[in-house]
């Protein structure tokens, strides 16, 4: 039994040498590593990758993960483990390099990507977690919660900022209309920001909340984590409407 840092700080994987069987627990789960869950405590992508490489060095013939089918054959086991490690490592390395260069979290999230050839593999799809969430966890681990934007260090209350921006835009309805236009144009990130501002500025406006619900329902992001948050937001908007 070997200790590792991964989804938790007390992860364990098991190797049975006489049977050449490796049990990685949740360090390998047939999807992109769940190393950045936005609703969980700190996770450890660099140490996770190191654990994967240590497991690969065992040269097991069978991999029995906690989720998904087994992998049989030493070559296939080695490939699955090392490719998953190689998927995580550039996310950590690129994020740290940009942090050292003084980049803000916003820039890093929109710049760093996993290697395209590895991201295309069927067992590294962002079904549960996403690279951007992993990057956020790297930032949190090494840089704390401050994202580099001084306005976010001691920000105005969200509703206060939203009300001010709505006034500048010509009302919350104008923000909601612009959100729907952005969504129709395919810019769901901008649409999400504008719809949230509109709802915060006009918490009792039925039409605004309907627009917010539609925008969040449209955000069919790839990962289960993102889908859960956006569908929760969509349901919340509908409940806010009489």
C-alpha positions as CSV (number, residue, x, y, z in Angstrom):
1,X,0.0,0.0,0.0
2,X,1.4,3.4,-1.0
3,X,0.4,6.9,0.2
4,X,-0.2,9.7,-2.4
5,X,-1.7,13.1,-2.6
6,X,-4.5,13.3,-5.1
7,X,-8.2,14.0,-4.7
8,X,-7.5,14.0,-1.0
9,X,-4.4,14.3,1.1
10,X,-4.7,10.6,2.2
11,X,-5.1,8.8,-1.0
12,X,-3.8,5.2,-1.2
13,X,-3.0,2.9,-4.1
14,X,-2.1,-0.8,-3.9
15,X,0.2,-3.1,-5.9
16,X,0.2,-6.8,-5.6
17,X,3.6,-7.8,-7.1
18,X,3.0,-11.6,-7.1
19,X,-0.1,-11.1,-9.3
20,X,1.2,-8.0,-11.1
21,X,-2.1,-6.2,-10.2
22,X,-2.3,-2.5,-9.5
23,X,-5.3,-0.9,-7.8
24,X,-5.0,2.9,-8.2
25,X,-8.1,3.9,-6.4
26,X,-9.4,7.2,-7.8
27,X,-6.0,8.2,-9.2
28,X,-7.1,6.8,-12.5
29,X,-10.8,6.9,-13.3
30,X,-11.1,6.8,-17.1
31,X,-11.8,10.6,-17.4
32,X,-9.7,13.7,-16.9
33,X,-8.4,13.6,-13.3
34,X,-10.7,15.1,-10.8
35,X,-8.0,17.4,-9.6
36,X,-9.9,20.7,-9.6
37,X,-13.4,20.2,-8.3
38,X,-14.8,23.7,-7.6
39,X,-16.8,22.6,-4.7
40,X,-14.2,20.6,-2.8
41,X,-11.1,21.2,-0.7
42,X,-7.6,21.5,-2.0
43,X,-6.4,18.9,-4.4
44,X,-2.8,18.2,-5.6
45,X,-2.2,17.9,-9.4
46,X,1.6,17.8,-9.3
47,X,1.7,15.1,-6.6
48,X,-1.1,13.3,-8.4
49,X,1.1,13.1,-11.6
50,X,4.0,11.9,-9.5
51,X,1.9,9.1,-8.0
52,X,0.8,8.0,-11.5
53,X,4.5,7.8,-12.6
54,X,5.4,5.8,-9.5
55,X,2.5,3.4,-10.3
56,X,3.7,3.1,-13.9
57,X,7.2,2.1,-12.6
58,X,5.7,-0.9,-10.9
59,X,5.1,-2.4,-14.4
60,X,1.8,-4.0,-13.5
61,X,0.1,-6.3,-16.0
62,X,-3.4,-5.4,-14.7
63,X,-4.9,-2.1,-13.7
64,X,-8.1,-2.3,-11.6
65,X,-9.4,1.2,-11.1
66,X,-12.2,2.2,-8.7
67,X,-14.3,3.5,-11.7
68,X,-14.4,2.0,-15.1
69,X,-13.2,-1.3,-16.7
70,X,-9.9,-2.9,-16.0
71,X,-6.9,-2.4,-18.2
72,X,-5.0,-5.6,-19.2
73,X,-1.5,-5.7,-20.5
74,X,1.7,-4.1,-19.2
75,X,2.0,-1.8,-22.2
76,X,-1.5,-0.5,-22.0
77,X,-1.3,0.0,-18.2
78,X,1.9,1.9,-18.6
79,X,0.5,4.1,-21.4
80,X,-2.7,5.0,-19.5
81,X,-0.8,6.0,-16.3
82,X,2.0,8.0,-18.0
83,X,-0.3,9.7,-20.4
84,X,-2.5,10.8,-17.5
85,X,0.5,12.1,-15.7
86,X,1.7,13.9,-18.9
87,X,-1.8,15.5,-19.1
88,X,-1.5,17.0,-15.6
89,X,2.1,18.1,-15.6
90,X,1.9,20.8,-18.3
91,X,-1.1,22.3,-16.5
92,X,0.9,22.7,-13.4
93,X,4.1,23.8,-15.1
94,X,2.5,26.4,-17.3
95,X,0.4,27.8,-14.5
96,X,3.4,28.2,-12.2
97,X,5.5,29.8,-15.0
98,X,2.8,32.4,-15.6
99,X,2.3,33.0,-11.9
100,X,6.1,33.7,-11.6
101,X,5.8,36.1,-14.5
102,X,3.2,38.0,-12.7
103,X,0.1,36.9,-14.7
104,X,-3.3,37.2,-13.1
105,X,-5.5,34.1,-12.6
106,X,-7.9,35.3,-15.4
107,X,-5.1,35.3,-17.9
108,X,-3.8,31.9,-16.9
109,X,-7.2,30.3,-17.1
110,X,-7.7,31.5,-20.6
111,X,-4.2,30.7,-21.7
112,X,-3.1,27.3,-20.3
113,X,-4.3,24.2,-22.1
114,X,-3.4,20.5,-21.8
115,X,-1.6,18.8,-24.7
116,X,-4.1,18.4,-27.5
117,X,-3.1,14.8,-28.3
118,X,-3.6,13.8,-24.7
119,X,-6.9,15.8,-24.3
120,X,-8.2,13.8,-27.3
121,X,-7.7,10.4,-25.6
122,X,-11.0,8.7,-24.6
123,X,-9.8,8.3,-21.0
124,X,-8.9,11.9,-20.5
125,X,-12.1,13.6,-21.5
126,X,-13.4,16.4,-19.2
127,X,-16.5,14.4,-18.2
128,X,-16.3,15.2,-14.5
129,X,-13.6,17.9,-14.1
130,X,-12.1,20.4,-16.5
131,X,-8.5,21.8,-17.1
132,X,-9.6,25.3,-16.0
133,X,-10.7,24.0,-12.7
134,X,-7.4,22.1,-12.2
135,X,-5.6,25.4,-13.0
136,X,-7.6,27.2,-10.3
137,X,-6.5,24.5,-7.8
138,X,-2.9,25.0,-8.8
139,X,-3.3,28.7,-8.2
140,X,-5.0,28.2,-4.9
141,X,-2.3,25.8,-3.7
142,X,0.7,28.0,-4.6
143,X,-0.8,31.5,-4.7
144,X,-3.7,31.7,-2.2
145,X,-7.2,33.0,-3.0
146,X,-6.2,36.4,-4.3
147,X,-6.5,36.3,-8.1
148,X,-4.2,39.2,-8.9
149,X,-7.0,41.7,-9.6
150,X,-6.8,44.4,-6.9
151,X,-10.5,45.2,-7.3
152,X,-11.2,41.7,-6.1
153,X,-9.2,42.0,-2.9
154,X,-11.9,44.1,-1.2
155,X,-14.7,44.2,-3.7
156,X,-18.0,46.0,-3.6
157,X,-21.0,43.7,-2.8
158,X,-22.1,41.9,-5.9
159,X,-25.5,43.5,-5.9
160,X,-24.1,47.0,-5.5
161,X,-21.8,46.6,-8.4
162,X,-24.6,45.0,-10.5
163,X,-26.9,47.9,-9.7
164,X,-24.3,50.5,-10.8
165,X,-23.6,48.7,-14.0
166,X,-27.3,48.3,-14.7
167,X,-27.8,52.0,-14.3
168,X,-24.9,52.7,-16.8
169,X,-26.4,50.2,-19.2
170,X,-29.9,51.6,-19.1
171,X,-31.4,49.2,-16.7
172,X,-31.3,45.5,-15.7
173,X,-33.5,44.6,-18.7
174,X,-30.8,46.0,-21.0
175,X,-28.2,43.8,-19.4
176,X,-30.5,40.8,-19.7
177,X,-31.2,41.6,-23.4
178,X,-27.4,41.8,-24.0
179,X,-26.9,38.5,-22.2
180,X,-29.4,36.8,-24.5
181,X,-27.8,38.3,-27.6
182,X,-24.4,37.1,-26.4
183,X,-25.8,33.6,-25.9
184,X,-27.3,33.6,-29.3
185,X,-23.9,34.6,-30.7
186,X,-22.3,31.7,-28.9
187,X,-20.5,33.7,-26.2
188,X,-22.0,31.9,-23.2
189,X,-19.3,33.1,-20.9
190,X,-20.1,36.7,-21.5
191,X,-23.8,35.9,-21.5
192,X,-23.4,34.2,-18.0
193,X,-21.7,37.3,-16.6
194,X,-24.3,39.7,-17.9
195,X,-27.3,37.6,-16.9
196,X,-26.0,37.3,-13.4
197,X,-25.5,41.1,-13.1
198,X,-29.0,41.7,-14.4
199,X,-30.5,39.3,-11.9
200,X,-28.6,40.8,-9.0
201,X,-29.6,44.3,-10.1
202,X,-33.3,43.4,-10.4
203,X,-34.0,40.5,-8.1
204,X,-37.8,40.8,-8.5
205,X,-37.9,41.2,-12.2
206,X,-39.5,38.0,-13.7
207,X,-38.3,38.7,-17.3
208,X,-34.7,39.2,-16.1
209,X,-34.8,35.9,-14.1
210,X,-36.2,34.1,-17.1
211,X,-33.3,35.4,-19.2
212,X,-30.9,34.2,-16.5
213,X,-32.5,30.8,-16.5
214,X,-32.3,30.4,-20.2
215,X,-28.6,31.5,-20.3
216,X,-27.6,29.1,-17.6
217,X,-29.6,26.2,-19.2
218,X,-27.8,26.8,-22.4
219,X,-24.4,26.4,-20.8
220,X,-24.1,22.8,-21.5
221,X,-20.5,22.7,-20.4
222,X,-18.6,19.4,-20.8
223,X,-18.0,18.5,-17.2
224,X,-20.5,17.2,-14.6
225,X,-19.3,19.9,-12.1
226,X,-20.1,22.7,-14.5
227,X,-23.4,21.3,-15.5
228,X,-24.5,20.9,-11.9
229,X,-23.7,24.6,-11.1
230,X,-25.4,26.0,-14.2
231,X,-28.5,23.8,-13.9
232,X,-28.7,24.8,-10.2
233,X,-28.6,28.5,-11.3
234,X,-31.3,27.9,-13.9
235,X,-33.6,26.3,-11.4
236,X,-32.9,29.1,-8.9
237,X,-34.0,31.7,-11.5
238,X,-37.2,29.9,-12.2
239,X,-38.0,29.6,-8.5
240,X,-37.5,33.4,-8.2
241,X,-40.2,33.9,-10.8
242,X,-43.9,33.8,-9.6
